[in-house]
Amino acid sequence: MGKRWLGFGLGWLALSYGVVAVPVEYQTQGKAQTVPLVQQLQGKFQPPAYLTETPILTTADLEALDAIEALNSLLGTEFSLFEYGLALQQARAAIGKALLDPTTVGIQPLQTALAAHTLAYDFWQTCYLQPQDFLCDENRPAVAAVLRLYAKPRMAEKIGSPAEIAVKFPKPWVNTRIHVSLRETVEYIPAAEHQRVLRLLWTRALQETEKARVALGRL
């Protein structure tokens, strides 16, 4: 669009030159003076005012969004952990490239979406294929991250008022269980909750992608 506008502007100036480029002479102490062209055009031509809130998109912005949307598109298909990992690598590389551009737009929600997908991949790899429920316990980094993100009010009556509980433990919650052995007592996410955890993380990624689409003007 900028080139089209520039071409139109040069054509307009060419016509203007044909009309006003003829020197305008006036007498000053008996000497003929020519009014400079800048003064002749002063006040006659004003460049268009652009909206400052309109984002100036870069290739890196759009490539990062496309990479996250490619991840999101997998959710509507039957995909493997391997395919998910490949798409995740491409999205991580695209967002890393966009972060190098100081003029990037909408990168923060894309980073949050990438973090949600990354945690979903790690949780899938850590828990979803485990034969025993209690192997998906809080000692594993992916499980601990999920429990921090979707905390459940345990022994709520000893924590505080309902208002305080709502702030400290916002819904949705992930239901957990306790595994007790001779060596330790650990909290774990049972197999019945694994799909729900993935859905929560993927929903978060989709919501953040939508924020990025708004920021980038891709509605």
Secondary structure, 3 states (H helix, E strand, C coil): CHHHHHHHHHHHHHHHHHHHCCCCEEEECCEEEECCHHHHHCCCCCCCCCCCCCCCCCHHHHHHHHHHHHHHHHCCCCCCHHHHHHHHHHHHHHHHHHHCCCCCCCHHHHHHHHHHHHHHHHHHHHHHCCCCHHHCECCCHHHHHHHHHCCCCCCHHHCCCHHHHHHHCCCCCCCCEEEECCCCEEEECCHHHHHHHHHHHHHHHHHHHHHHHHHCCCC
